[in-house]
Amino acid sequence: QVQLVESGGGLVQAGGSLRLSCAASGRTVGIHSVGWYRQVPGNERELVARISGGTTEYADYVEGRFTISRDSAKNTTVDLQMNSLKPEDTAVYYCNLYSWYFGSSFWGQGTQVTVSS
């Protein structure tokens, strides 16, 4: 199995920055994609950014403000640099990994990001 642990959430003022980090452990083989999703109460979980093979994908609402990066050497960490944060970015952010080896998706426990106006 794969375990994902997020860190780096917190409270920040609008316009500020946060960096989220996700560390993967366990049998991290056959990785198809890694990414970040977010969810607010009452809404579905939504994609923020994802790396799949050599392709990086961002949600329209974070384009140009957020940057996802992966440590290709370690192959076990994925970070999300969030700049110019807005109150509407407030959510629980989840790290995700899809493994071909297991044929399933894994999730972290989530980290709260709160942006005050």
PASEBA-1860 file (N, C-alpha, C; in nm, 3 decimals):
! residues 117
1> QVQLVESG> 0.083/-0.119/0.000/0.000/0.000/0.000/0.087/0.125/0.000 ~ 0.021/0.237/-0.016/0.088/0.366/-0.017/0.027/0.455/0.090 ~ 0.112/0.524/0.162/0.067/0.620/0.261/0.110/0.760/0.217 ~ 0.020/0.855/0.232/0.047/0.994/0.195/0.026/1.082/0.318 ~ 0.120/1.169/0.344/0.110/1.261/0.457/0.134/1.402/0.408 ~ 0.033/1.488/0.429/0.044/1.628/0.388/0.093/1.714/0.504 ~ 0.154/1.825/0.468/0.193/1.925/0.568/0.196/2.061/0.501 ~ 0.197/2.166/0.584/0.214/2.300/0.531/0.089/2.385/0.528
9> GGLVQAGG> -0.025/2.331/0.566/-0.145/2.414/0.569/-0.141/2.513/0.682 ~ -0.241/2.601/0.685/-0.247/2.699/0.792/-0.335/2.816/0.755 ~ -0.318/2.923/0.833/-0.395/3.046/0.815/-0.306/3.152/0.753 ~ -0.356/3.219/0.651/-0.279/3.322/0.584/-0.375/3.432/0.539 ~ -0.325/3.552/0.528/-0.407/3.662/0.478/-0.415/3.658/0.326 ~ -0.520/3.715/0.274/-0.535/3.724/0.130/-0.413/3.791/0.067 ~ -0.367/3.734/-0.044/-0.248/3.784/-0.109/-0.122/3.714/-0.064 ~ -0.132/3.637/0.042/-0.014/3.567/0.094/0.014/3.437/0.023
17> SLRLSCAA> 0.111/3.363/0.076/0.156/3.238/0.014/0.165/3.127/0.117 ~ 0.145/3.007/0.070/0.168/2.886/0.149/0.228/2.781/0.057 ~ 0.302/2.691/0.118/0.357/2.579/0.042/0.314/2.450/0.110 ~ 0.243/2.367/0.035/0.200/2.237/0.085/0.298/2.131/0.036 ~ 0.320/2.032/0.121/0.409/1.923/0.085/0.341/1.790/0.113 ~ 0.365/1.694/0.028/0.308/1.561/0.043/0.420/1.460/0.033 ~ 0.431/1.377/0.135/0.533/1.273/0.137/0.467/1.137/0.122 ~ 0.513/1.060/0.025/0.459/0.927/0.001/0.554/0.822/0.057
25> SGRTVGIH> 0.497/0.718/0.113/0.578/0.606/0.162/0.506/0.477/0.132 ~ 0.576/0.367/0.153/0.520/0.237/0.121/0.569/0.190/-0.014 ~ 0.484/0.117/-0.085/0.524/0.062/-0.214/0.489/0.163/-0.324 ~ 0.577/0.260/-0.341/0.555/0.369/-0.437/0.609/0.330/-0.574 ~ 0.542/0.234/-0.637/0.582/0.188/-0.770/0.464/0.202/-0.864 ~ 0.495/0.209/-0.993/0.387/0.218/-1.091/0.301/0.342/-1.074 ~ 0.364/0.453/-1.040/0.287/0.575/-1.017/0.242/0.634/-1.150 ~ 0.113/0.650/-1.166/0.057/0.710/-1.287/0.048/0.862/-1.273
33> SVGWYRQV> 0.002/0.907/-1.160/-0.014/1.050/-1.140/-0.007/1.084/-0.992 ~ 0.032/1.208/-0.965/0.027/1.264/-0.830/-0.036/1.401/-0.842 ~ -0.107/1.441/-0.740/-0.173/1.571/-0.751/-0.232/1.618/-0.621 ~ -0.293/1.735/-0.629/-0.359/1.798/-0.516/-0.503/1.827/-0.552 ~ -0.591/1.800/-0.458/-0.733/1.828/-0.470/-0.774/1.909/-0.348 ~ -0.891/1.972/-0.356/-0.941/2.043/-0.240/-1.091/2.025/-0.226 ~ -1.138/2.047/-0.105/-1.280/2.028/-0.077/-1.326/2.123/0.032 ~ -1.442/2.184/0.009/-1.507/2.264/0.112/-1.634/2.192/0.152
41> PGNERELV> -1.680/2.210/0.274/-1.800/2.139/0.320/-1.918/2.161/0.228 ~ -1.985/2.052/0.193/-2.102/2.060/0.107/-2.071/2.052/-0.041 ~ -1.943/2.058/-0.075/-1.904/2.051/-0.217/-1.825/1.923/-0.244 ~ -1.817/1.888/-0.371/-1.737/1.774/-0.410/-1.589/1.811/-0.408 ~ -1.508/1.709/-0.393/-1.364/1.730/-0.401/-1.328/1.766/-0.545 ~ -1.242/1.866/-0.563/-1.209/1.912/-0.696/-1.059/1.916/-0.719 ~ -1.021/1.898/-0.843/-0.881/1.900/-0.879/-0.824/2.041/-0.867 ~ -0.704/2.049/-0.809/-0.629/2.175/-0.805/-0.517/2.168/-0.908
49> ARISGGTT> -0.434/2.065/-0.899/-0.323/2.048/-0.991/-0.278/1.903/-0.989 ~ -0.225/1.858/-1.102/-0.188/1.717/-1.113/-0.071/1.701/-1.209 ~ 0.018/1.609/-1.179/0.127/1.571/-1.269/0.103/1.427/-1.311 ~ 0.098/1.406/-1.444/0.078/1.271/-1.497/0.176/1.252/-1.610 ~ 0.274/1.165/-1.588/0.380/1.150/-1.686/0.454/1.281/-1.699 ~ 0.465/1.332/-1.816/0.531/1.460/-1.838/0.437/1.577/-1.847 ~ 0.312/1.555/-1.813/0.210/1.658/-1.828/0.167/1.713/-1.693 ~ 0.156/1.845/-1.687/0.106/1.911/-1.567/-0.028/1.977/-1.600
57> EYADYVEG> -0.123/1.958/-1.513/-0.257/2.011/-1.534/-0.298/2.095/-1.414 ~ -0.360/2.209/-1.440/-0.408/2.298/-1.334/-0.556/2.329/-1.356 ~ -0.625/2.349/-1.246/-0.761/2.401/-1.255/-0.754/2.545/-1.302 ~ -0.854/2.588/-1.374/-0.853/2.724/-1.429/-0.838/2.829/-1.320 ~ -0.899/2.804/-1.206/-0.902/2.907/-1.103/-0.770/2.924/-1.028 ~ -0.670/2.837/-1.054/-0.540/2.852/-0.989/-0.428/2.877/-1.089 ~ -0.462/2.875/-1.216/-0.361/2.894/-1.320/-0.286/3.026/-1.298 ~ -0.154/3.014/-1.294/-0.070/3.131/-1.275/-0.044/3.168/-1.131
65> RFTISRDS> -0.119/3.111/-1.038/-0.099/3.140/-0.895/-0.036/3.023/-0.821 ~ -0.070/2.902/-0.860/-0.020/2.782/-0.793/0.078/2.710/-0.884 ~ 0.176/2.644/-0.823/0.272/2.564/-0.898/0.290/2.430/-0.828 ~ 0.270/2.323/-0.903/0.292/2.189/-0.850/0.429/2.141/-0.894 ~ 0.498/2.073/-0.805/0.630/2.021/-0.839/0.649/1.885/-0.773 ~ 0.731/1.806/-0.836/0.756/1.671/-0.787/0.905/1.648/-0.780 ~ 0.950/1.585/-0.673/1.090/1.552/-0.659/1.117/1.428/-0.741 ~ 1.166/1.445/-0.862/1.184/1.331/-0.953/1.293/1.236/-0.905
73> AKNTTVDL> 1.387/1.289/-0.827/1.495/1.203/-0.779/1.443/1.107/-0.673 ~ 1.364/1.161/-0.581/1.312/1.078/-0.473/1.184/1.007/-0.514 ~ 1.111/1.070/-0.604/0.986/1.012/-0.653/0.884/0.991/-0.542 ~ 0.903/1.057/-0.431/0.812/1.035/-0.318/0.755/1.162/-0.260 ~ 0.784/1.277/-0.318/0.729/1.401/-0.266/0.667/1.483/-0.378 ~ 0.560/1.551/-0.345/0.499/1.643/-0.438/0.454/1.766/-0.360 ~ 0.492/1.882/-0.407/0.464/2.007/-0.338/0.367/2.092/-0.419 ~ 0.300/2.181/-0.349/0.212/2.278/-0.412/0.245/2.415/-0.356
81> QMNSLKPE> 0.304/2.499/-0.438/0.332/2.637/-0.399/0.212/2.722/-0.436 ~ 0.153/2.787/-0.336/0.033/2.866/-0.357/0.063/3.013/-0.330 ~ 0.053/3.095/-0.431/0.076/3.238/-0.420/-0.052/3.314/-0.447 ~ -0.053/3.440/-0.407/-0.168/3.527/-0.432/-0.298/3.461/-0.386 ~ -0.295/3.408/-0.267/-0.410/3.334/-0.217/-0.531/3.425/-0.196 ~ -0.648/3.366/-0.220/-0.774/3.438/-0.209/-0.861/3.368/-0.103 ~ -0.954/3.440/-0.043/-1.043/3.374/0.055/-1.115/3.252/-0.003 ~ -1.145/3.256/-0.130/-1.214/3.141/-0.191/-1.124/3.019/-0.209
89> DTAVYYCN> -0.996/3.033/-0.180/-0.906/2.918/-0.180/-0.914/2.839/-0.049 ~ -0.989/2.892/0.047/-1.005/2.823/0.174/-1.071/2.687/0.153 ~ -1.004/2.582/0.201/-1.053/2.446/0.182/-0.959/2.350/0.254 ~ -1.000/2.225/0.259/-0.909/2.118/0.299/-0.842/2.067/0.172 ~ -0.711/2.063/0.173/-0.635/2.021/0.056/-0.585/1.878/0.078 ~ -0.606/1.795/-0.025/-0.570/1.654/-0.017/-0.467/1.618/-0.124 ~ -0.370/1.541/-0.085/-0.274/1.485/-0.178/-0.331/1.354/-0.233 ~ -0.305/1.330/-0.360/-0.356/1.210/-0.427/-0.246/1.145/-0.509
97> LYSWYFGS> -0.248/1.013/-0.511/-0.155/0.936/-0.593/-0.232/0.820/-0.655 ~ -0.217/0.804/-0.785/-0.276/0.687/-0.851/-0.164/0.594/-0.894 ~ -0.180/0.467/-0.855/-0.080/0.367/-0.884/-0.133/0.262/-0.981 ~ -0.060/0.243/-1.092/-0.093/0.134/-1.183/-0.070/-0.001/-1.115 ~ 0.029/-0.007/-1.030/0.066/-0.132/-0.964/-0.051/-0.185/-0.881 ~ -0.116/-0.095/-0.807/-0.229/-0.136/-0.725/-0.363/-0.120/-0.798 ~ -0.361/-0.044/-0.907/-0.487/-0.018/-0.976/-0.583/0.062/-0.893 ~ -0.529/0.150/-0.809/-0.618/0.229/-0.724/-0.554/0.362/-0.688
105> SFWGQGTQ> -0.637/0.447/-0.630/-0.597/0.581/-0.591/-0.579/0.585/-0.441 ~ -0.484/0.664/-0.394/-0.458/0.681/-0.252/-0.470/0.829/-0.216 ~ -0.516/0.854/-0.093/-0.537/0.990/-0.046/-0.466/1.013/0.087 ~ -0.421/1.137/0.105/-0.372/1.177/0.235/-0.488/1.213/0.326 ~ -0.455/1.254/0.448/-0.558/1.285/0.546/-0.614/1.426/0.529 ~ -0.546/1.507/0.451/-0.591/1.643/0.425/-0.525/1.744/0.518 ~ -0.509/1.865/0.467/-0.454/1.975/0.547/-0.537/2.100/0.521 ~ -0.573/2.167/0.628/-0.661/2.283/0.618/-0.584/2.407/0.574
113> VTVSS> -0.637/2.475/0.474/-0.585/2.605/0.431/-0.697/2.707/0.449 ~ -0.668/2.811/0.526/-0.766/2.916/0.550/-0.706/3.050/0.510 ~ -0.776/3.120/0.422/-0.730/3.249/0.374/-0.827/3.355/0.424 ~ -0.777/3.446/0.504/-0.862/3.551/0.560/-0.861/3.674/0.470 ~ -0.971/3.744/0.470/-0.982/3.864/0.384/-0.937/3.988/0.458
END
